[in-house]
Structure formats: C-alpha cells, structure tokens
Amino acid sequence: MKISDPDNFAPAAMGAGDVGARLMLVILCLIWGVTWPVMKIALNEVPPLSMRASTAGIGAVTMVAICVVGRRSLCIPDAKTWRHVFVAALLNVVSFSVLSAFAQMATETSRVAILTYTMPIWAVLLAWPVLGERPTRLQAIAVLSCAVGLVILISPLAATGIPLGALLAVGAGLAWAAGTVYLKWARIRADPIGVTTWQITIAFFAIAACMFVFEGGPHFGAAHADGLFALMFSGMVGTAIAYAMWFAVVPRVPAVTASLGVLGAPVVGVISTVLIIGDRLTAADVIGFALIFAASASAVLGTTPRLAKA
C-alpha cells in the first residue's frame, strides 16, 4: 500500500493490525525522547522563540526537500482544506513548540518530557465524544496507569505550588492532543507528507513573527558548536522527520492508539536527559516512569477502540 494513494488519505480501519504504523510509533519514541535533552542544549545558548523559529525553519526546508526527492504532492485542494491545515498547524506545531520550549526554561527537562505526555489523557477524553472512539479495556488500563504515573511525578512539584513550567508542559500536551483529534476529525484528503510540510511552514512564519515581536529578532551570538548542532538535529530529525512519521501514523490508527503509543518517548527522554545533561532521578521519578512505560506497552499491544454507540 502506498501512502500517496488518494484512498489512503482518509483514516484507515486497520487500527491494531497496521504493523508498519506501530513500528513508526516505536521509532518516534526514540527520536522524540532523544530530542528533549538536545533541545535543552540549544535553549542554554539560544532564546526559546529564536530556537523554535530556527528548528521550524530547518524542518520546513527539510520537508520541502523530502517532497521534491520523493515526488510528494504539496497540493492543498481547496480553501476548506487550507483552514483545516492552518488550525492543525496552530495546535500541533505552534502551540506545542512554544509552550514546551518555555516550559523547559522554567523547570527540569526530565519533568517537562513527562508532563507533556499528559497528551494521551486529553486525547482519550476528546476522541470519545468527537470521534466516537471508545477505549478498549486494555487502553483504559493504559490511561489509568499513565494518570497514576503522572500524579506520582507531579506530587513533589505540587507540594510547594504547581510551578509555571509544569502548567506550560501540560498545556503543550493538551494542544498536541487537540491537534491529533482534530486531524482525525477533519479527514484531510491530501498527501500526509505535503500536509506536514505546510503545517511546519505555517508554524515557522507564526513563531518567527512572535520572535520579532518578543525577542526583537533572532539571537544566535551566544551559540557554540554544540548549540548549533542541537538546532540542526532538532530541526531536521526532531521536527521534520518526526512530524512526517507522526502525521503518517495518525490517519492509519485510532487517535487513542497513536496518542498512547508514543508514551514511551518521555521514558527515553528522561533516560537520555540523565545521560546527556545530568538530570538526577528520584524514587518518584522511577515509579512514575515505570507506570508510563507500562501504559505505552499496553497501548501498542492493544486492539482497535470500539466506536461509541449513537
């Protein structure tokens, strides 16, 4: 099956049986997990909006190159579809990118990586009424496991008042969930790679405009070789390649499965953060991460959610 075939642009009914989509979810966990500490390296030397505008710009150029080499269509058929692409870009890329970057400035990267992945909880809550995707028993257990793990992780922070960084990270997860469900609901009939390219391009212009307003323009004077490499990696791999895979997966599996399937990313993110930038883990971290990893495994192995009865 070719993803470029028009009949494959609509959500597929194969759900749990799409082995290729599930494999991409595993690869996404690794890519997005490693990208968290890499972004922190960039943020240590580049202001958040300059960093995010740069990664979006690099990502957009990379995606255009992928489309040209792979002969993928960049055609958006009509004004209605353009509106869907624009809304999806604001939710999936702009909101997520800006909120997660400022969250990393306000609290530890390992915490941000975990709190952002409240996304599956919001996705489950939104997908049921909007898409009629009723979670299976195994996926309900995955959501519960995720919720318990997140409570364990957030509790130490809430003891002295929930910090702004935690709220921003949860907000990023909510925006991502809304964007995922919106894409499923909109049923955009265009090449997913082309749609991804336009979302990242729209995000670049939106974030760049904010950068000029709030930071007065791009600032890279303090960036060293490691910071510049972090920008390139985050743009080419963490943005372009990862988003291309994500938006290819979303139409092929139920929203709940896609959302829960990437729960392994924060676990990879925390481990790589400890190894790369030296964050320290507490007992609560270990317990919370274990529960979230269990939730990810349950989602990947789960069956297709039932459609809710009218």
CORSUL-V400173 format. One record per pair of residues at least 4 apart in sequence whose ideal C-beta (glycine too) atoms are under 6 Angstrom apart, sorted by sequence separation. I is the first residue (numbers start at 1). J is the second residue. If there is no record, write none. Layout:
I|J ; I|J
This chain:
14|18 ; 28|32 ; 29|33 ; 35|39 ; 42|46 ; 46|50 ; 49|53 ; 55|59 ; 66|70 ; 77|81 ; 88|92 ; 89|93 ; 90|94 ; 91|95 ; 93|97 ; 95|99 ; 96|100 ; 107|111 ; 111|115 ; 119|123 ; 123|127 ; 126|130 ; 127|131 ; 135|139 ; 150|154 ; 154|158 ; 158|162 ; 162|166 ; 178|182 ; 182|186 ; 190|194 ; 203|207 ; 204|208 ; 210|214 ; 211|215 ; 223|227 ; 232|236 ; 233|237 ; 234|238 ; 235|239 ; 236|240 ; 237|241 ; 238|242 ; 239|243 ; 253|257 ; 257|261 ; 265|269 ; 269|273 ; 272|276 ; 273|277 ; 281|285 ; 284|288 ; 298|302 ; 3|8 ; 46|51 ; 67|72 ; 76|81 ; 104|109 ; 135|140 ; 190|195 ; 212|217 ; 223|228 ; 253|258 ; 274|279 ; 281|286 ; 76|82 ; 127|133 ; 273|279 ; 67|74 ; 188|195 ; 43|51 ; 104|112 ; 250|258 ; 42|51 ; 103|112 ; 157|166 ; 249|258 ; 124|135 ; 100|116 ; 124|143 ; 270|289 ; 267|289 ; 120|146 ; 267|293 ; 263|292 ; 118|150 ; 263|295 ; 264|296 ; 263|296 ; 261|299 ; 114|153 ; 260|299 ; 261|300 ; 52|97 ; 196|243 ; 196|244 ; 52|101 ; 256|305 ; 254|304 ; 115|166 ; 130|181 ; 193|244 ; 196|247 ; 254|305 ; 118|170 ; 122|174 ; 48|101 ; 116|169 ; 131|184 ; 48|102 ; 115|169 ; 119|173 ; 123|177 ; 127|181 ; 115|170 ; 118|173 ; 122|177 ; 126|181 ; 130|185 ; 192|247 ; 107|163 ; 116|172 ; 192|248 ; 48|105 ; 112|169 ; 116|173 ; 119|176 ; 123|180 ; 106|164 ; 107|165 ; 119|177 ; 106|165 ; 43|104 ; 103|165 ; 40|104 ; 103|168 ; 102|168 ; 103|169 ; 183|250 ; 40|109 ; 99|168 ; 184|255 ; 99|171 ; 100|172 ; 36|109 ; 99|172 ; 181|255 ; 180|255 ; 96|172 ; 36|113 ; 96|175 ; 180|259 ; 95|175 ; 96|176 ; 91|175 ; 91|178 ; 92|179 ; 91|179 ; 88|179 ; 88|182 ; 88|183 ; 84|186 ; 84|188 ; 93|199 ; 81|188 ; 93|200 ; 94|203 ; 85|195 ; 89|199 ; 93|203 ; 88|199 ; 94|206 ; 85|198 ; 89|202 ; 76|190 ; 89|203 ; 139|256 ; 73|191 ; 142|260 ; 72|191 ; 74|194 ; 72|193 ; 73|194 ; 133|254 ; 135|256 ; 72|194 ; 133|255 ; 133|256 ; 127|255 ; 156|284 ; 127|256 ; 67|197 ; 123|255 ; 124|256 ; 152|284 ; 63|197 ; 152|287 ; 153|288 ; 123|259 ; 152|288 ; 63|200 ; 120|259 ; 149|288 ; 60|200 ; 119|259 ; 120|260 ; 59|200 ; 60|201 ; 149|291 ; 148|291 ; 149|292 ; 56|200 ; 60|204 ; 117|263 ; 145|291 ; 146|292 ; 56|203 ; 57|204 ; 56|204 ; 117|266 ; 145|294 ; 146|295 ; 145|295 ; 56|207 ; 114|266 ; 113|266 ; 142|295 ; 53|207 ; 52|207 ; 53|208 ; 113|269 ; 142|298 ; 113|270 ; 141|298 ; 142|299 ; 53|211 ; 110|270 ; 138|298 ; 49|210 ; 50|211 ; 49|211 ; 110|273 ; 139|302 ; 109|273 ; 138|302 ; 50|215 ; 49|215 ; 136|302 ; 136|303 ; 47|215 ; 50|218 ; 50|219 ; 110|279 ; 136|305 ; 135|305 ; 108|279 ; 134|305 ; 47|219 ; 133|305 ; 134|306 ; 11|184 ; 62|236 ; 134|308 ; 132|307 ; 59|235 ; 132|308 ; 10|187 ; 45|222 ; 46|223 ; 54|231 ; 58|235 ; 63|240 ; 45|223 ; 58|236 ; 62|240 ; 55|234 ; 9|189 ; 55|235 ; 59|239 ; 59|240 ; 45|227 ; 55|239 ; 41|226 ; 42|227 ; 4|191 ; 42|230 ; 41|230 ; 42|231 ; 38|230 ; 38|233 ; 39|234 ; 38|234 ; 35|234 ; 35|238 ; 32|242 ; 31|242 ; 28|245 ; 24|245 ; 24|249 ; 21|249 ; 21|252 ; 21|253 ; 33|265 ; 29|262 ; 32|265 ; 36|269 ; 18|252 ; 28|262 ; 18|253 ; 29|264 ; 33|268 ; 37|272 ; 25|261 ; 29|265 ; 33|269 ; 37|273 ; 25|262 ; 40|277 ; 15|253 ; 30|268 ; 34|272 ; 15|254 ; 29|268 ; 33|272 ; 37|276 ; 11|251 ; 12|252 ; 37|277 ; 22|300 ; 16|303 ; 16|304 ; 15|304
